[in-house]
Protein backbone atom coordinates (compact mmCIF):
# COMPACT_ATOMS: atom_id res chain seq x y z
CA UNK A 1 0.00 0.00 0.00
CA UNK A 2 1.30 3.45 -0.87
CA UNK A 3 2.26 5.91 1.84
CA UNK A 4 -0.51 8.36 0.85
CA UNK A 5 -3.12 5.61 1.12
CA UNK A 6 -1.99 4.71 4.64
CA UNK A 7 -2.19 8.37 5.66
CA UNK A 8 -5.68 8.62 4.17
CA UNK A 9 -6.66 5.50 6.09
CA UNK A 10 -5.52 7.06 9.37
CA UNK A 11 -7.45 10.27 8.63
CA UNK A 12 -10.61 8.47 7.44
CA UNK A 13 -13.63 9.39 9.59
CA UNK A 14 -11.48 11.59 11.86
CA UNK A 15 -12.68 15.18 12.20
CA UNK A 16 -10.43 18.17 12.76
CA UNK A 17 -11.95 18.51 16.22
CA UNK A 18 -11.02 14.90 17.03
CA UNK A 19 -7.49 15.50 15.73
CA UNK A 20 -7.10 18.56 17.96
CA UNK A 21 -8.45 16.70 21.01
CA UNK A 22 -5.90 13.94 20.43
CA UNK A 23 -2.96 16.29 19.89
CA UNK A 24 -3.85 18.52 22.85
CA UNK A 25 -4.09 15.43 25.06
CA UNK A 26 -0.82 14.03 23.70
CA UNK A 27 1.30 17.20 23.62
CA UNK A 28 -0.54 20.11 25.26
CA UNK A 29 -0.63 23.57 23.72
CA UNK A 30 2.89 24.53 24.78
CA UNK A 31 4.55 21.63 22.97
CA UNK A 32 2.16 21.95 20.01
CA UNK A 33 3.28 25.56 19.68
CA UNK A 34 6.89 24.38 19.53
CA UNK A 35 6.16 21.61 17.01
CA UNK A 36 3.94 23.74 14.77
CA UNK A 37 4.63 27.47 14.98
CA UNK A 38 1.16 28.91 14.59
CA UNK A 39 -0.23 31.66 16.77
CA UNK A 40 -3.38 29.79 17.83
CA UNK A 41 -1.15 27.33 19.74
CA UNK A 42 1.13 30.00 21.21
CA UNK A 43 -0.88 33.11 22.09
CA UNK A 44 -3.92 32.51 24.34
CA UNK A 45 -4.42 29.00 22.98
CA UNK A 46 -7.82 27.35 22.93
CA UNK A 47 -9.35 24.55 20.94
CA UNK A 48 -12.02 26.89 19.53
CA UNK A 49 -9.52 29.46 18.24
CA UNK A 50 -7.39 26.68 16.76
CA UNK A 51 -10.40 25.14 15.00
CA UNK A 52 -11.46 28.49 13.58
CA UNK A 53 -7.96 29.18 12.24
CA UNK A 54 -7.31 25.67 10.92
CA UNK A 55 -10.65 25.46 9.09
CA UNK A 56 -9.74 28.46 6.96
CA UNK A 57 -5.96 27.99 6.65
CA UNK A 58 -5.04 24.96 4.58
CA UNK A 59 -1.24 25.04 5.07
CA UNK A 60 -1.66 25.01 8.87
CA UNK A 61 -4.35 22.33 8.75
CA UNK A 62 -2.07 20.12 6.66
CA UNK A 63 0.73 20.51 9.21
CA UNK A 64 -1.63 19.56 12.05
CA UNK A 65 -2.93 16.56 10.11
CA UNK A 66 0.64 15.51 9.34
CA UNK A 67 1.60 15.66 13.01
CA UNK A 68 -1.49 13.62 13.87
CA UNK A 69 -0.62 10.93 11.29
CA UNK A 70 3.02 10.74 12.49
CA UNK A 71 1.94 10.52 16.12
CA UNK A 72 -0.62 7.79 15.46
CA UNK A 73 1.92 5.80 13.43
CA UNK A 74 4.51 6.07 16.23
CA UNK A 75 1.97 4.87 18.79
CA UNK A 76 1.05 1.85 16.65
CA UNK A 77 4.66 0.70 16.45
Backbone as XML, in Angstrom:
<?xml version="1.0"?>
<chain id="A" units="angstrom">
  <residue number="1" name="UNK">
    <atom name="N" x="0.837" y="-1.185" z="0.000"/>
    <atom name="CA" x="0.000" y="0.000" z="0.000"/>
    <atom name="C" x="0.882" y="1.247" z="0.000"/>
  </residue>
  <residue number="2" name="UNK">
    <atom name="N" x="0.516" y="2.226" z="-0.785"/>
    <atom name="CA" x="1.302" y="3.448" z="-0.867"/>
    <atom name="C" x="1.188" y="4.260" z="0.417"/>
  </residue>
  <residue number="3" name="UNK">
    <atom name="N" x="2.209" y="5.070" z="0.646"/>
    <atom name="CA" x="2.258" y="5.911" z="1.838"/>
    <atom name="C" x="1.026" y="6.821" z="1.940"/>
  </residue>
  <residue number="4" name="UNK">
    <atom name="N" x="0.639" y="7.455" z="0.845"/>
    <atom name="CA" x="-0.514" y="8.363" z="0.849"/>
    <atom name="C" x="-1.780" y="7.616" z="1.243"/>
  </residue>
  <residue number="5" name="UNK">
    <atom name="N" x="-1.938" y="6.398" z="0.767"/>
    <atom name="CA" x="-3.119" y="5.610" z="1.115"/>
    <atom name="C" x="-3.169" y="5.295" z="2.602"/>
  </residue>
  <residue number="6" name="UNK">
    <atom name="N" x="-2.023" y="4.991" z="3.203"/>
    <atom name="CA" x="-1.988" y="4.709" z="4.639"/>
    <atom name="C" x="-2.353" y="5.959" z="5.428"/>
  </residue>
  <residue number="7" name="UNK">
    <atom name="N" x="-1.856" y="7.116" z="4.992"/>
    <atom name="CA" x="-2.192" y="8.368" z="5.663"/>
    <atom name="C" x="-3.680" y="8.655" z="5.550"/>
  </residue>
  <residue number="8" name="UNK">
    <atom name="N" x="-4.249" y="8.425" z="4.371"/>
    <atom name="CA" x="-5.679" y="8.619" z="4.174"/>
    <atom name="C" x="-6.481" y="7.687" z="5.068"/>
  </residue>
  <residue number="9" name="UNK">
    <atom name="N" x="-6.001" y="6.468" z="5.214"/>
    <atom name="CA" x="-6.658" y="5.503" z="6.093"/>
    <atom name="C" x="-6.703" y="6.012" z="7.525"/>
  </residue>
  <residue number="10" name="UNK">
    <atom name="N" x="-5.604" y="6.551" z="7.999"/>
    <atom name="CA" x="-5.525" y="7.057" z="9.371"/>
    <atom name="C" x="-6.475" y="8.233" z="9.562"/>
  </residue>
  <residue number="11" name="UNK">
    <atom name="N" x="-6.607" y="9.081" z="8.531"/>
    <atom name="CA" x="-7.454" y="10.268" z="8.633"/>
    <atom name="C" x="-8.931" y="9.985" z="8.335"/>
  </residue>
  <residue number="12" name="UNK">
    <atom name="N" x="-9.235" y="8.804" z="7.816"/>
    <atom name="CA" x="-10.608" y="8.474" z="7.438"/>
    <atom name="C" x="-11.524" y="8.515" z="8.652"/>
  </residue>
  <residue number="13" name="UNK">
    <atom name="N" x="-12.624" y="9.234" z="8.547"/>
    <atom name="CA" x="-13.631" y="9.393" z="9.588"/>
    <atom name="C" x="-13.148" y="10.168" z="10.806"/>
  </residue>
  <residue number="14" name="UNK">
    <atom name="N" x="-12.006" y="10.810" z="10.731"/>
    <atom name="CA" x="-11.481" y="11.587" z="11.858"/>
    <atom name="C" x="-11.688" y="13.074" z="11.548"/>
  </residue>
  <residue number="15" name="UNK">
    <atom name="N" x="-12.412" y="13.754" z="12.416"/>
    <atom name="CA" x="-12.676" y="15.177" z="12.200"/>
    <atom name="C" x="-11.506" y="16.015" z="12.713"/>
  </residue>
  <residue number="16" name="UNK">
    <atom name="N" x="-11.461" y="17.256" z="12.281"/>
    <atom name="CA" x="-10.434" y="18.171" z="12.758"/>
    <atom name="C" x="-10.540" y="18.354" z="14.275"/>
  </residue>
  <residue number="17" name="UNK">
    <atom name="N" x="-11.744" y="18.394" z="14.773"/>
    <atom name="CA" x="-11.954" y="18.511" z="16.222"/>
    <atom name="C" x="-11.369" y="17.304" z="16.960"/>
  </residue>
  <residue number="18" name="UNK">
    <atom name="N" x="-11.569" y="16.111" z="16.419"/>
    <atom name="CA" x="-11.015" y="14.898" z="17.029"/>
    <atom name="C" x="-9.490" y="14.917" z="16.990"/>
  </residue>
  <residue number="19" name="UNK">
    <atom name="N" x="-8.938" y="15.398" z="15.874"/>
    <atom name="CA" x="-7.486" y="15.496" z="15.733"/>
    <atom name="C" x="-6.927" y="16.436" z="16.796"/>
  </residue>
  <residue number="20" name="UNK">
    <atom name="N" x="-7.561" y="17.599" z="16.957"/>
    <atom name="CA" x="-7.095" y="18.557" z="17.964"/>
    <atom name="C" x="-7.198" y="17.982" z="19.366"/>
  </residue>
  <residue number="21" name="UNK">
    <atom name="N" x="-8.309" y="17.331" z="19.683"/>
    <atom name="CA" x="-8.451" y="16.700" z="21.007"/>
    <atom name="C" x="-7.290" y="15.752" z="21.278"/>
  </residue>
  <residue number="22" name="UNK">
    <atom name="N" x="-6.976" y="14.924" z="20.296"/>
    <atom name="CA" x="-5.904" y="13.942" z="20.428"/>
    <atom name="C" x="-4.551" y="14.626" z="20.638"/>
  </residue>
  <residue number="23" name="UNK">
    <atom name="N" x="-4.261" y="15.624" z="19.799"/>
    <atom name="CA" x="-2.961" y="16.293" z="19.886"/>
    <atom name="C" x="-2.829" y="17.122" z="21.169"/>
  </residue>
  <residue number="24" name="UNK">
    <atom name="N" x="-3.894" y="17.753" z="21.597"/>
    <atom name="CA" x="-3.853" y="18.523" z="22.846"/>
    <atom name="C" x="-3.616" y="17.578" z="24.022"/>
  </residue>
  <residue number="25" name="UNK">
    <atom name="N" x="-4.284" y="16.441" z="24.002"/>
    <atom name="CA" x="-4.095" y="15.433" z="25.061"/>
    <atom name="C" x="-2.660" y="14.890" z="25.040"/>
  </residue>
  <residue number="26" name="UNK">
    <atom name="N" x="-2.153" y="14.636" z="23.859"/>
    <atom name="CA" x="-0.822" y="14.034" z="23.697"/>
    <atom name="C" x="0.300" y="15.019" z="24.017"/>
  </residue>
  <residue number="27" name="UNK">
    <atom name="N" x="0.187" y="16.253" z="23.534"/>
    <atom name="CA" x="1.297" y="17.203" z="23.621"/>
    <atom name="C" x="1.027" y="18.421" z="24.506"/>
  </residue>
  <residue number="28" name="UNK">
    <atom name="N" x="-0.228" y="18.842" z="24.607"/>
    <atom name="CA" x="-0.536" y="20.106" z="25.265"/>
    <atom name="C" x="-0.233" y="21.264" z="24.327"/>
  </residue>
  <residue number="29" name="UNK">
    <atom name="N" x="-0.807" y="22.425" z="24.617"/>
    <atom name="CA" x="-0.626" y="23.570" z="23.720"/>
    <atom name="C" x="0.812" y="24.057" z="23.657"/>
  </residue>
  <residue number="30" name="UNK">
    <atom name="N" x="1.523" y="24.016" z="24.778"/>
    <atom name="CA" x="2.895" y="24.529" z="24.780"/>
    <atom name="C" x="3.777" y="23.755" z="23.797"/>
  </residue>
  <residue number="31" name="UNK">
    <atom name="N" x="3.731" y="22.433" z="23.876"/>
    <atom name="CA" x="4.549" y="21.628" z="22.971"/>
    <atom name="C" x="4.034" y="21.705" z="21.528"/>
  </residue>
  <residue number="32" name="UNK">
    <atom name="N" x="2.705" y="21.777" z="21.356"/>
    <atom name="CA" x="2.158" y="21.949" z="20.009"/>
    <atom name="C" x="2.688" y="23.226" z="19.375"/>
  </residue>
  <residue number="33" name="UNK">
    <atom name="N" x="2.765" y="24.288" z="20.175"/>
    <atom name="CA" x="3.283" y="25.558" z="19.683"/>
    <atom name="C" x="4.743" y="25.477" z="19.274"/>
  </residue>
  <residue number="34" name="UNK">
    <atom name="N" x="5.487" y="24.579" z="19.906"/>
    <atom name="CA" x="6.890" y="24.376" z="19.529"/>
    <atom name="C" x="6.995" y="23.508" z="18.269"/>
  </residue>
  <residue number="35" name="UNK">
    <atom name="N" x="6.121" y="22.518" z="18.160"/>
    <atom name="CA" x="6.159" y="21.607" z="17.013"/>
    <atom name="C" x="5.617" y="22.262" z="15.747"/>
  </residue>
  <residue number="36" name="UNK">
    <atom name="N" x="4.569" y="23.050" z="15.901"/>
    <atom name="CA" x="3.940" y="23.741" z="14.770"/>
    <atom name="C" x="3.786" y="25.198" z="15.174"/>
  </residue>
  <residue number="37" name="UNK">
    <atom name="N" x="4.595" y="26.056" z="14.596"/>
    <atom name="CA" x="4.626" y="27.472" z="14.984"/>
    <atom name="C" x="3.459" y="28.241" z="14.369"/>
  </residue>
  <residue number="38" name="UNK">
    <atom name="N" x="2.296" y="28.092" z="14.988"/>
    <atom name="CA" x="1.157" y="28.909" z="14.586"/>
    <atom name="C" x="0.598" y="29.584" z="15.836"/>
  </residue>
  <residue number="39" name="UNK">
    <atom name="N" x="0.155" y="30.805" z="15.661"/>
    <atom name="CA" x="-0.233" y="31.663" z="16.765"/>
    <atom name="C" x="-1.346" y="31.066" z="17.635"/>
  </residue>
  <residue number="40" name="UNK">
    <atom name="N" x="-2.258" y="30.320" z="17.047"/>
    <atom name="CA" x="-3.381" y="29.786" z="17.831"/>
    <atom name="C" x="-2.926" y="28.739" z="18.851"/>
  </residue>
  <residue number="41" name="UNK">
    <atom name="N" x="-1.703" y="28.242" z="18.739"/>
    <atom name="CA" x="-1.153" y="27.325" z="19.744"/>
    <atom name="C" x="-0.256" y="28.051" z="20.742"/>
  </residue>
  <residue number="42" name="UNK">
    <atom name="N" x="0.142" y="29.285" z="20.421"/>
    <atom name="CA" x="1.135" y="29.997" z="21.213"/>
    <atom name="C" x="0.519" y="31.125" z="22.045"/>
  </residue>
  <residue number="43" name="UNK">
    <atom name="N" x="-0.328" y="31.927" z="21.438"/>
    <atom name="CA" x="-0.882" y="33.107" z="22.092"/>
    <atom name="C" x="-2.332" y="32.859" z="22.510"/>
  </residue>
  <residue number="44" name="UNK">
    <atom name="N" x="-2.579" y="32.801" z="23.809"/>
    <atom name="CA" x="-3.923" y="32.509" z="24.344"/>
    <atom name="C" x="-4.565" y="31.303" z="23.654"/>
  </residue>
  <residue number="45" name="UNK">
    <atom name="N" x="-3.934" y="30.147" z="23.727"/>
    <atom name="CA" x="-4.416" y="28.995" z="22.981"/>
    <atom name="C" x="-5.750" y="28.459" z="23.503"/>
  </residue>
  <residue number="46" name="UNK">
    <atom name="N" x="-6.588" y="28.058" z="22.590"/>
    <atom name="CA" x="-7.823" y="27.347" z="22.932"/>
    <atom name="C" x="-8.188" y="26.474" z="21.733"/>
  </residue>
  <residue number="47" name="UNK">
    <atom name="N" x="-8.933" y="25.451" z="22.011"/>
    <atom name="CA" x="-9.352" y="24.550" z="20.943"/>
    <atom name="C" x="-10.219" y="25.308" z="19.939"/>
  </residue>
  <residue number="48" name="UNK">
    <atom name="N" x="-11.121" y="26.158" z="20.414"/>
    <atom name="CA" x="-12.019" y="26.886" z="19.526"/>
    <atom name="C" x="-11.262" y="27.818" z="18.584"/>
  </residue>
  <residue number="49" name="UNK">
    <atom name="N" x="-10.278" y="28.549" z="19.113"/>
    <atom name="CA" x="-9.518" y="29.457" z="18.238"/>
    <atom name="C" x="-8.693" y="28.663" z="17.231"/>
  </residue>
  <residue number="50" name="UNK">
    <atom name="N" x="-8.160" y="27.525" z="17.667"/>
    <atom name="CA" x="-7.392" y="26.678" z="16.757"/>
    <atom name="C" x="-8.289" y="26.134" z="15.648"/>
  </residue>
  <residue number="51" name="UNK">
    <atom name="N" x="-9.477" y="25.653" z="16.005"/>
    <atom name="CA" x="-10.404" y="25.138" z="15.003"/>
    <atom name="C" x="-10.773" y="26.210" z="13.987"/>
  </residue>
  <residue number="52" name="UNK">
    <atom name="N" x="-11.078" y="27.394" z="14.467"/>
    <atom name="CA" x="-11.457" y="28.494" z="13.582"/>
    <atom name="C" x="-10.334" y="28.797" z="12.588"/>
  </residue>
  <residue number="53" name="UNK">
    <atom name="N" x="-9.108" y="28.884" z="13.098"/>
    <atom name="CA" x="-7.960" y="29.176" z="12.244"/>
    <atom name="C" x="-7.683" y="28.042" z="11.265"/>
  </residue>
  <residue number="54" name="UNK">
    <atom name="N" x="-7.674" y="26.818" z="11.757"/>
    <atom name="CA" x="-7.308" y="25.673" z="10.921"/>
    <atom name="C" x="-8.334" y="25.400" z="9.828"/>
  </residue>
  <residue number="55" name="UNK">
    <atom name="N" x="-9.610" y="25.692" z="10.104"/>
    <atom name="CA" x="-10.647" y="25.459" z="9.093"/>
    <atom name="C" x="-10.496" y="26.376" z="7.889"/>
  </residue>
  <residue number="56" name="UNK">
    <atom name="N" x="-9.877" y="27.540" z="8.087"/>
    <atom name="CA" x="-9.745" y="28.461" z="6.960"/>
    <atom name="C" x="-8.309" y="28.588" z="6.440"/>
  </residue>
  <residue number="57" name="UNK">
    <atom name="N" x="-7.363" y="27.860" z="7.034"/>
    <atom name="CA" x="-5.962" y="27.990" z="6.653"/>
    <atom name="C" x="-5.397" y="26.608" z="6.312"/>
  </residue>
  <residue number="58" name="UNK">
    <atom name="N" x="-5.394" y="26.307" z="5.021"/>
    <atom name="CA" x="-5.043" y="24.955" z="4.578"/>
    <atom name="C" x="-3.627" y="24.536" z="4.956"/>
  </residue>
  <residue number="59" name="UNK">
    <atom name="N" x="-2.625" y="25.426" z="4.786"/>
    <atom name="CA" x="-1.239" y="25.036" z="5.074"/>
    <atom name="C" x="-1.077" y="24.636" z="6.545"/>
  </residue>
  <residue number="60" name="UNK">
    <atom name="N" x="-1.754" y="25.341" z="7.436"/>
    <atom name="CA" x="-1.658" y="25.012" z="8.866"/>
    <atom name="C" x="-2.405" y="23.715" z="9.162"/>
  </residue>
  <residue number="61" name="UNK">
    <atom name="N" x="-3.576" y="23.547" z="8.547"/>
    <atom name="CA" x="-4.352" y="22.328" z="8.752"/>
    <atom name="C" x="-3.568" y="21.109" z="8.286"/>
  </residue>
  <residue number="62" name="UNK">
    <atom name="N" x="-2.872" y="21.229" z="7.161"/>
    <atom name="CA" x="-2.075" y="20.116" z="6.657"/>
    <atom name="C" x="-0.931" y="19.771" z="7.612"/>
  </residue>
  <residue number="63" name="UNK">
    <atom name="N" x="-0.330" y="20.779" z="8.232"/>
    <atom name="CA" x="0.730" y="20.514" z="9.214"/>
    <atom name="C" x="0.175" y="19.780" z="10.431"/>
  </residue>
  <residue number="64" name="UNK">
    <atom name="N" x="-0.997" y="20.203" z="10.896"/>
    <atom name="CA" x="-1.629" y="19.560" z="12.053"/>
    <atom name="C" x="-2.010" y="18.120" z="11.711"/>
  </residue>
  <residue number="65" name="UNK">
    <atom name="N" x="-2.584" y="17.914" z="10.533"/>
    <atom name="CA" x="-2.934" y="16.556" z="10.111"/>
    <atom name="C" x="-1.686" y="15.684" z="9.974"/>
  </residue>
  <residue number="66" name="UNK">
    <atom name="N" x="-0.612" y="16.254" z="9.463"/>
    <atom name="CA" x="0.639" y="15.514" z="9.335"/>
    <atom name="C" x="1.193" y="15.093" z="10.688"/>
  </residue>
  <residue number="67" name="UNK">
    <atom name="N" x="1.145" y="16.007" z="11.663"/>
    <atom name="CA" x="1.602" y="15.663" z="13.013"/>
    <atom name="C" x="0.730" y="14.565" z="13.604"/>
  </residue>
  <residue number="68" name="UNK">
    <atom name="N" x="-0.566" y="14.641" z="13.377"/>
    <atom name="CA" x="-1.489" y="13.615" z="13.872"/>
    <atom name="C" x="-1.140" y="12.244" z="13.277"/>
  </residue>
  <residue number="69" name="UNK">
    <atom name="N" x="-0.936" y="12.202" z="11.965"/>
    <atom name="CA" x="-0.615" y="10.935" z="11.288"/>
    <atom name="C" x="0.695" y="10.371" z="11.833"/>
  </residue>
  <residue number="70" name="UNK">
    <atom name="N" x="1.720" y="11.215" z="11.962"/>
    <atom name="CA" x="3.020" y="10.745" z="12.486"/>
    <atom name="C" x="2.870" y="10.217" z="13.915"/>
  </residue>
  <residue number="71" name="UNK">
    <atom name="N" x="2.109" y="10.915" z="14.726"/>
    <atom name="CA" x="1.939" y="10.515" z="16.123"/>
    <atom name="C" x="1.194" y="9.193" z="16.222"/>
  </residue>
  <residue number="72" name="UNK">
    <atom name="N" x="0.143" y="9.037" z="15.443"/>
    <atom name="CA" x="-0.622" y="7.790" z="15.458"/>
    <atom name="C" x="0.255" y="6.639" z="14.993"/>
  </residue>
  <residue number="73" name="UNK">
    <atom name="N" x="1.023" y="6.851" z="13.934"/>
    <atom name="CA" x="1.916" y="5.801" z="13.430"/>
    <atom name="C" x="2.948" y="5.398" z="14.489"/>
  </residue>
  <residue number="74" name="UNK">
    <atom name="N" x="3.535" y="6.380" z="15.179"/>
    <atom name="CA" x="4.507" y="6.070" z="16.226"/>
    <atom name="C" x="3.879" y="5.269" z="17.347"/>
  </residue>
  <residue number="75" name="UNK">
    <atom name="N" x="2.664" y="5.592" z="17.722"/>
    <atom name="CA" x="1.967" y="4.872" z="18.793"/>
    <atom name="C" x="1.683" y="3.433" z="18.407"/>
  </residue>
  <residue number="76" name="UNK">
    <atom name="N" x="1.373" y="3.220" z="17.121"/>
    <atom name="CA" x="1.046" y="1.850" z="16.650"/>
    <atom name="C" x="2.265" y="0.942" z="16.694"/>
  </residue>
  <residue number="77" name="UNK">
    <atom name="N" x="3.453" y="1.501" z="16.499"/>
    <atom name="CA" x="4.660" y="0.695" z="16.453"/>
    <atom name="C" x="5.334" y="0.791" z="17.748"/>
  </residue>
</chain>
